[in-house]
Amino acid sequence: MKRSVVFVLLALLSCAPVHARSAKTQFKVKVKVSSGSFEAKAGDSVQLTLREDTIKVFGKTCPRIIVNRGRRYFCPVREEIVSAQFPPSAISGIVQGKNANFVSIIWNEDGKKATLAVEPSERDSSLIVGLLQKATGKKFVNADTQSADFPRVLLGPNSYGTNLAVHSDKFMEMTRDLKDVCPIVQVTINEQKADFTVRLNHIEDELAMHENQVEVYNKDGDLISGNEGGSVLDAVKNACALIVTEWAASRE
């Protein structure tokens, strides 16, 4: 009799972690893009909490980031705490891009649009979107599928340096990567038709050290984001997250 009771207890305990995982509401994510009162920077690690009555983002950011040859990041001054909290009813849009690995939230903040695009783990991406949909009742924009109403993107790559590899065609590389990770956008060479412009400065030297500086501009020619570091593919993924988020926010 005692053995059967112990067996039942062990069986119940073994099921507990599965139940706990299914009830997960807190996620460690990395920031890709943010606007509004939550002034985090790309690469910041933050905690995203999703509940039926509130959405909260909390973390630390460096007011000034030094980039060393596109590889090392360090904060020369004390980190600042940043946070944002709002009800699910304030959310006006949700975007998911599995290929570019991001989930975006668009919400209303004092009459203005605020946005946050984060990089979750592959396992958490769909779970986050599911919780957001459950809390808001809204459908999400899928950046991995083509759309009849798509944003047009003009690419402007430039390469500098002494390494022979610097002469490779970055336009073709960016076009291929953007098509793979962000099918919802359309690459164009017509400046008048472009909704966004992505400019890449790719720098290489004799030691094969490289650095990628990326800037994204809107239709009016205003700079909306700029960052550096990582590969060309990383730059394209970040540009995808920003472009689709901004594009979705403009249509809400």
C-alpha positions as CSV (number, residue, x, y, z in Angstrom):
1,M,0.0,0.0,0.0
2,K,2.8,2.4,1.0
3,R,4.6,1.7,-2.3
4,S,1.5,2.6,-4.4
5,V,1.0,5.9,-2.5
6,V,4.7,6.8,-3.1
7,F,4.3,6.0,-6.7
8,V,1.3,8.2,-7.1
9,L,3.0,11.1,-5.3
10,L,6.1,10.8,-7.6
11,A,3.8,10.7,-10.6
12,L,2.1,13.9,-9.5
13,L,5.4,15.6,-8.8
14,S,6.8,14.7,-12.2
15,C,3.8,16.4,-13.9
16,A,4.3,19.6,-11.9
17,P,7.1,21.1,-14.0
18,V,5.1,20.5,-17.2
19,H,2.2,22.4,-15.8
20,A,4.5,25.2,-14.6
21,R,6.0,25.6,-18.1
22,S,2.6,25.8,-19.7
23,A,1.8,28.7,-17.3
24,K,4.9,30.7,-18.1
25,T,4.3,34.5,-18.2
26,Q,7.8,35.9,-17.7
27,F,10.4,35.9,-20.5
28,K,14.0,37.0,-20.8
29,V,14.4,38.7,-24.1
30,K,16.7,41.1,-26.0
31,V,15.6,44.4,-27.3
32,K,15.8,45.0,-31.0
33,V,13.8,48.3,-31.3
34,S,12.0,50.5,-28.8
35,S,10.2,53.8,-28.9
36,G,8.1,55.8,-26.5
37,S,8.8,55.9,-22.7
38,F,10.7,52.6,-22.8
39,E,14.1,53.9,-24.0
40,A,16.1,50.7,-24.1
41,K,18.8,50.1,-26.7
42,A,19.3,47.3,-29.2
43,G,21.0,44.4,-27.4
44,D,19.7,45.2,-23.9
45,S,18.4,42.2,-22.0
46,V,15.1,42.8,-20.4
47,Q,12.3,40.8,-18.7
48,L,8.9,40.7,-20.4
49,T,5.9,39.9,-18.2
50,L,2.6,39.0,-19.8
51,R,-0.6,38.8,-17.7
52,E,-4.2,39.1,-18.5
53,D,-4.4,42.5,-16.8
54,T,-1.0,44.0,-17.4
55,I,2.0,44.0,-19.7
56,K,5.3,44.9,-18.1
57,V,8.9,45.3,-19.4
58,F,11.8,45.8,-17.1
59,G,15.6,45.9,-17.5
60,K,18.7,47.9,-17.5
61,T,20.3,50.0,-20.3
62,C,23.5,51.7,-20.9
63,P,23.1,55.5,-21.7
64,R,26.2,55.3,-24.0
65,I,27.5,52.2,-25.6
66,I,31.0,51.8,-26.9
67,V,31.5,49.4,-29.8
68,N,35.0,47.9,-30.3
69,R,35.4,46.8,-33.9
70,G,31.9,45.5,-34.1
71,R,32.6,42.7,-31.5
72,R,32.7,44.0,-28.0
73,Y,30.1,46.1,-26.2
74,F,30.8,47.7,-22.8
75,C,29.2,50.4,-20.7
76,P,31.5,53.2,-19.6
77,V,29.0,54.6,-17.2
78,R,26.5,53.2,-14.7
79,E,23.5,51.4,-16.2
80,E,20.1,52.9,-15.9
81,I,16.9,51.0,-15.0
82,V,14.2,51.3,-17.6
83,S,10.6,50.0,-17.4
84,A,7.2,50.2,-19.1
85,Q,3.8,49.0,-17.9
86,F,0.4,49.2,-19.6
87,P,-2.9,47.2,-19.9
88,P,-3.5,44.8,-22.8
89,S,-6.3,47.1,-23.9
90,A,-3.7,49.7,-24.9
91,I,-2.1,47.3,-27.4
92,S,-3.0,48.1,-31.0
93,G,-0.8,45.7,-32.9
94,I,1.3,42.5,-32.6
95,V,3.9,41.4,-35.1
96,Q,5.9,38.2,-35.3
97,G,8.8,37.3,-37.5
98,K,10.2,33.8,-36.9
99,N,12.7,34.1,-39.7
100,A,14.2,37.3,-38.3
101,N,13.5,36.1,-34.8
102,F,11.4,39.0,-33.3
103,V,8.1,39.8,-31.7
104,S,6.8,43.3,-31.7
105,I,4.2,45.0,-29.5
106,I,2.6,48.3,-30.6
107,W,0.6,50.2,-28.0
108,N,-1.0,53.6,-27.3
109,E,0.9,55.8,-24.9
110,D,-0.5,59.2,-24.1
111,G,-2.1,59.5,-27.5
112,K,1.0,58.4,-29.3
113,K,2.3,55.1,-30.7
114,A,4.9,53.3,-28.7
115,T,6.7,50.2,-30.0
116,L,8.9,47.4,-28.7
117,A,10.5,44.7,-30.8
118,V,12.3,41.9,-28.8
119,E,14.3,38.8,-29.6
120,P,13.0,35.8,-27.7
121,S,14.2,32.3,-27.7
122,E,12.8,30.2,-30.6
123,R,10.8,28.2,-28.1
124,D,9.2,31.3,-26.5
125,S,8.3,33.2,-29.7
126,S,5.0,31.6,-30.4
127,L,4.1,31.4,-26.7
128,I,4.6,35.1,-26.3
129,V,2.4,35.8,-29.4
130,G,-0.2,33.4,-28.1
131,L,-0.4,35.1,-24.7
132,L,-0.7,38.5,-26.3
133,Q,-3.5,37.4,-28.6
134,K,-5.3,35.8,-25.6
135,A,-5.0,39.0,-23.6
136,T,-6.0,41.4,-26.4
137,G,-8.1,39.3,-28.8
138,K,-6.1,40.7,-31.7
139,K,-4.6,38.9,-34.7
140,F,-0.9,39.3,-35.4
141,V,1.0,40.5,-38.5
142,N,3.1,37.7,-39.8
143,A,6.4,39.0,-41.3
144,D,7.2,35.6,-42.8
145,T,4.4,35.7,-45.4
146,Q,3.9,37.9,-48.4
147,S,1.3,40.6,-48.1
148,A,-0.8,42.5,-50.7
149,D,-0.1,45.7,-48.7
150,F,3.7,45.4,-48.3
151,P,6.3,48.0,-47.4
152,R,8.9,48.8,-50.2
153,V,12.5,49.0,-49.1
154,L,15.4,50.7,-50.9
155,L,18.8,49.2,-50.1
156,G,22.0,51.3,-50.1
157,P,25.1,49.3,-49.3
158,N,28.6,50.7,-49.2
159,S,31.9,48.8,-48.6
160,Y,35.2,50.2,-47.4
161,G,38.6,48.8,-46.5
162,T,41.7,47.2,-47.7
163,N,40.6,43.5,-47.6
164,L,39.8,42.0,-51.0
165,A,36.6,40.6,-49.6
166,V,35.3,44.2,-49.3
167,H,34.6,44.3,-53.0
168,S,32.0,41.5,-52.8
169,D,28.5,42.6,-53.8
170,K,26.7,43.6,-50.6
171,F,23.6,44.6,-52.5
172,M,23.0,41.1,-53.6
173,E,23.8,39.7,-50.2
174,M,21.4,42.1,-48.5
175,T,18.7,41.4,-51.1
176,R,19.0,37.7,-50.6
177,D,19.0,37.9,-46.8
178,L,16.0,40.3,-46.7
179,K,14.0,38.0,-49.0
180,D,14.8,35.0,-46.8
181,V,14.2,36.5,-43.3
182,C,11.5,39.2,-44.2
183,P,9.3,38.0,-47.1
184,I,6.6,40.6,-46.2
185,V,8.8,43.4,-47.6
186,Q,9.5,44.2,-51.2
187,V,13.0,45.4,-52.3
188,T,12.8,48.2,-54.8
189,I,15.2,50.4,-56.8
190,N,12.6,53.2,-57.2
191,E,13.4,55.9,-54.6
192,Q,10.0,57.6,-55.1
193,K,8.2,54.4,-54.3
194,A,10.3,53.3,-51.3
195,D,8.7,53.4,-47.8
196,F,12.0,52.8,-46.1
197,T,15.7,53.0,-47.0
198,V,18.3,50.8,-45.4
199,R,21.9,52.0,-45.6
200,L,24.8,49.7,-44.8
201,N,28.4,50.7,-44.3
202,H,30.5,47.5,-44.4
203,I,34.2,47.9,-43.4
204,E,37.0,45.3,-43.6
205,D,40.8,45.5,-43.1
206,E,43.8,43.2,-43.8
207,L,43.2,41.3,-40.6
208,A,39.7,40.3,-41.8
209,M,38.2,42.5,-39.0
210,H,34.9,43.8,-40.1
211,E,32.2,46.2,-38.9
212,N,28.7,46.8,-40.2
213,Q,27.0,50.1,-39.6
214,V,23.3,50.2,-40.4
215,E,20.8,53.1,-40.7
216,V,17.1,52.9,-41.5
217,Y,15.2,55.9,-42.8
218,N,11.5,56.4,-43.3
219,K,9.7,57.7,-46.4
220,D,10.3,61.3,-45.4
221,G,14.1,60.7,-45.2
222,D,14.2,60.9,-41.4
223,L,16.5,58.6,-39.5
224,I,14.5,56.2,-37.3
225,S,17.3,53.8,-36.2
226,G,21.0,53.3,-36.4
227,N,23.3,50.6,-34.9
228,E,26.6,48.8,-35.6
229,G,28.2,45.5,-35.0
230,G,27.3,41.9,-36.1
231,S,27.1,40.3,-39.5
232,V,25.3,41.6,-42.6
233,L,22.6,39.0,-41.8
234,D,22.2,40.3,-38.3
235,A,21.9,43.8,-39.7
236,V,19.2,42.7,-42.1
237,K,17.2,40.9,-39.3
238,N,17.3,44.1,-37.1
239,A,16.2,46.2,-40.1
240,C,13.4,43.8,-40.8
241,A,12.1,44.0,-37.2
242,L,12.2,47.8,-37.3
243,I,10.6,48.2,-40.7
244,V,7.7,45.8,-40.2
245,T,7.1,47.2,-36.7
246,E,7.0,50.8,-37.9
247,W,5.0,49.8,-40.9
248,A,2.4,48.0,-38.8
249,A,2.2,50.8,-36.3
250,S,1.5,53.3,-39.1
251,R,-1.6,51.3,-40.1
252,E,-3.1,50.9,-36.7
